[in-house]
Amino acid sequence: MVLRIWINRVSKFVRLIIRHYGVVFVGTIIGFGVALSLLLTAASAGTRPLFCVLVPHFKDEYWLSVSFGLEQEAARQSVELLFFEAGGYSARVTQIDQINTCVERGADAILIGAVTSDHPSLLTAIAQVEQTVPVFGLVNELYAPTLSGRIGVSWRGMGYLLGQHLSLLHPAETPPKTVVFLTGPAEAGWTGPLETGLRDGLRASSVKILEVFRADTGLRAQLDLVETALARHPNVDYLIGDAPAIEAAFGLFNTQTYLTQPLLLSTYVNHSVLRGLQNGQVVAASFDDPVQQGVLAIQQAVSVNPSIFEGRIFGPDIALLTHTDRSFDHIRISPADYFPAIQ
């Protein structure tokens, strides 16, 4: 692993040479530069590599499981981590500032759960930083052509699993059923593919999506969505939402009486959703193993040569969990008392 970090540092050194002196001079100084870089790195071989981890927020327990996987594998690989949270999916400027802070603090790699998938300012910031520090996409969609790697799953597949599940329960010839869909903001990147997958999965069903509601994935914002959705569609059969929306629905159903209470499905799993699956409050949920994604992200960052990344996305297999499953012992999430140290 240390040798791989040496290679990354040599790569950064060479890119700096090219940027400051031009290609003409590289042939004459490359041997000296690489040798010097290796000597300097060898002299500090006892220093643990430093990785920055940027996440949208920890308002959703999902990111705690990702971070737990990151910390577990970082400890095994002797990597030091710095955690930053942007504060929400509207905090693009904050996340860009955090990227620059990571460079200033000498990070050997940056792992970013992006707050936006394609905003030009974020993509420009990543492209600039990638000249000296490898940047890896973490979980969320990120359409940056200069990434050194990316860990994630197909969010279209996550939505498709839920749609397919309802299609099996309600084939096209059966009595019609209705759904409200609560999700994150469009700029988050994963919400678009998720909705597309859900609609594709429902094509062979009698289920109709009445309306889509979007907001940041904090609990307060999602609670507002749930209240609005149920006020507009009081007789809806199913509520499909992200994990904070499902948590908000739990709270509403415990404190308010609804003449018809919709069945709940979650687009991913966090601690509250897992408990809901176990006690029957949640009918089904897509599971993308956030702990394993954290583990894989560290493994990729310490092993991938940034120059050979070809846009391939690595991640665990996704699965559909239902409340009828006999056991959830194989489902890994972070411990109840876990919270990373945030910068």
C-alpha angles and dihedrals in degrees: 000000000000089000090055091052088050089055092051091050092048088050091053091048092052092048089053090051091052093047096049104032106023131237094284092069096043094081092057099044104029094091093049093042095051092044092049092046092051091048092050091047092047090051089057096037090126091065115101115234113252121226125186118216118201119189131176093239145313093237086105117061089218090080090053089063091049090050092047090056090048092052094045093053094039090057090050092049094043093243123149117222132206114196124207128177121200096207100242145336093289092058098093095136091051092052092050089051089050091053089055091046089055091055091049090052092054101252115184091206139004122218110195131193092195123223089209130027102212115007108142095227094056093043090050092050091051093048091052094048093046089068088075108009127044113240122204127194114235121204099309125086112265122176097199111139092202097060116131091214145328137223118200147101135249107279088192087059091050091056094041092057091058093045092048091050092055090045089058091050094044113027119193095265095054128091112292122265130194136220139191114204120210117189146149128282120294093243090062089083098217095071096070097053090042092056092044091053092047092052091047091052091051096052094097094046140084089235120116126196105225098189143346120226123196134193142133111295096246115121096245094052092045092048088058089052093051092050092048094046094051092045091055096040108027094163098048115139101212137026112201114189149146117273097270090051089054090049089051091050090053090056094047094048090050094051105030135047119233121190089220117022114201122229113250130234124176127213091215141003131259131155096282094046091050090053088048091054091050095051096038099251090116119054097198143342138190113241124205099172100243093191091057091047088058091050092049092048092059092044091052095047094053096043111033120094102224092218094064101049108125102183096274116149119216125199146127125286115270122231141188116240121197133188088246093064110120097222139015095186091113093057110100123205131154119282116271093249097044122120125153124235106258124208 
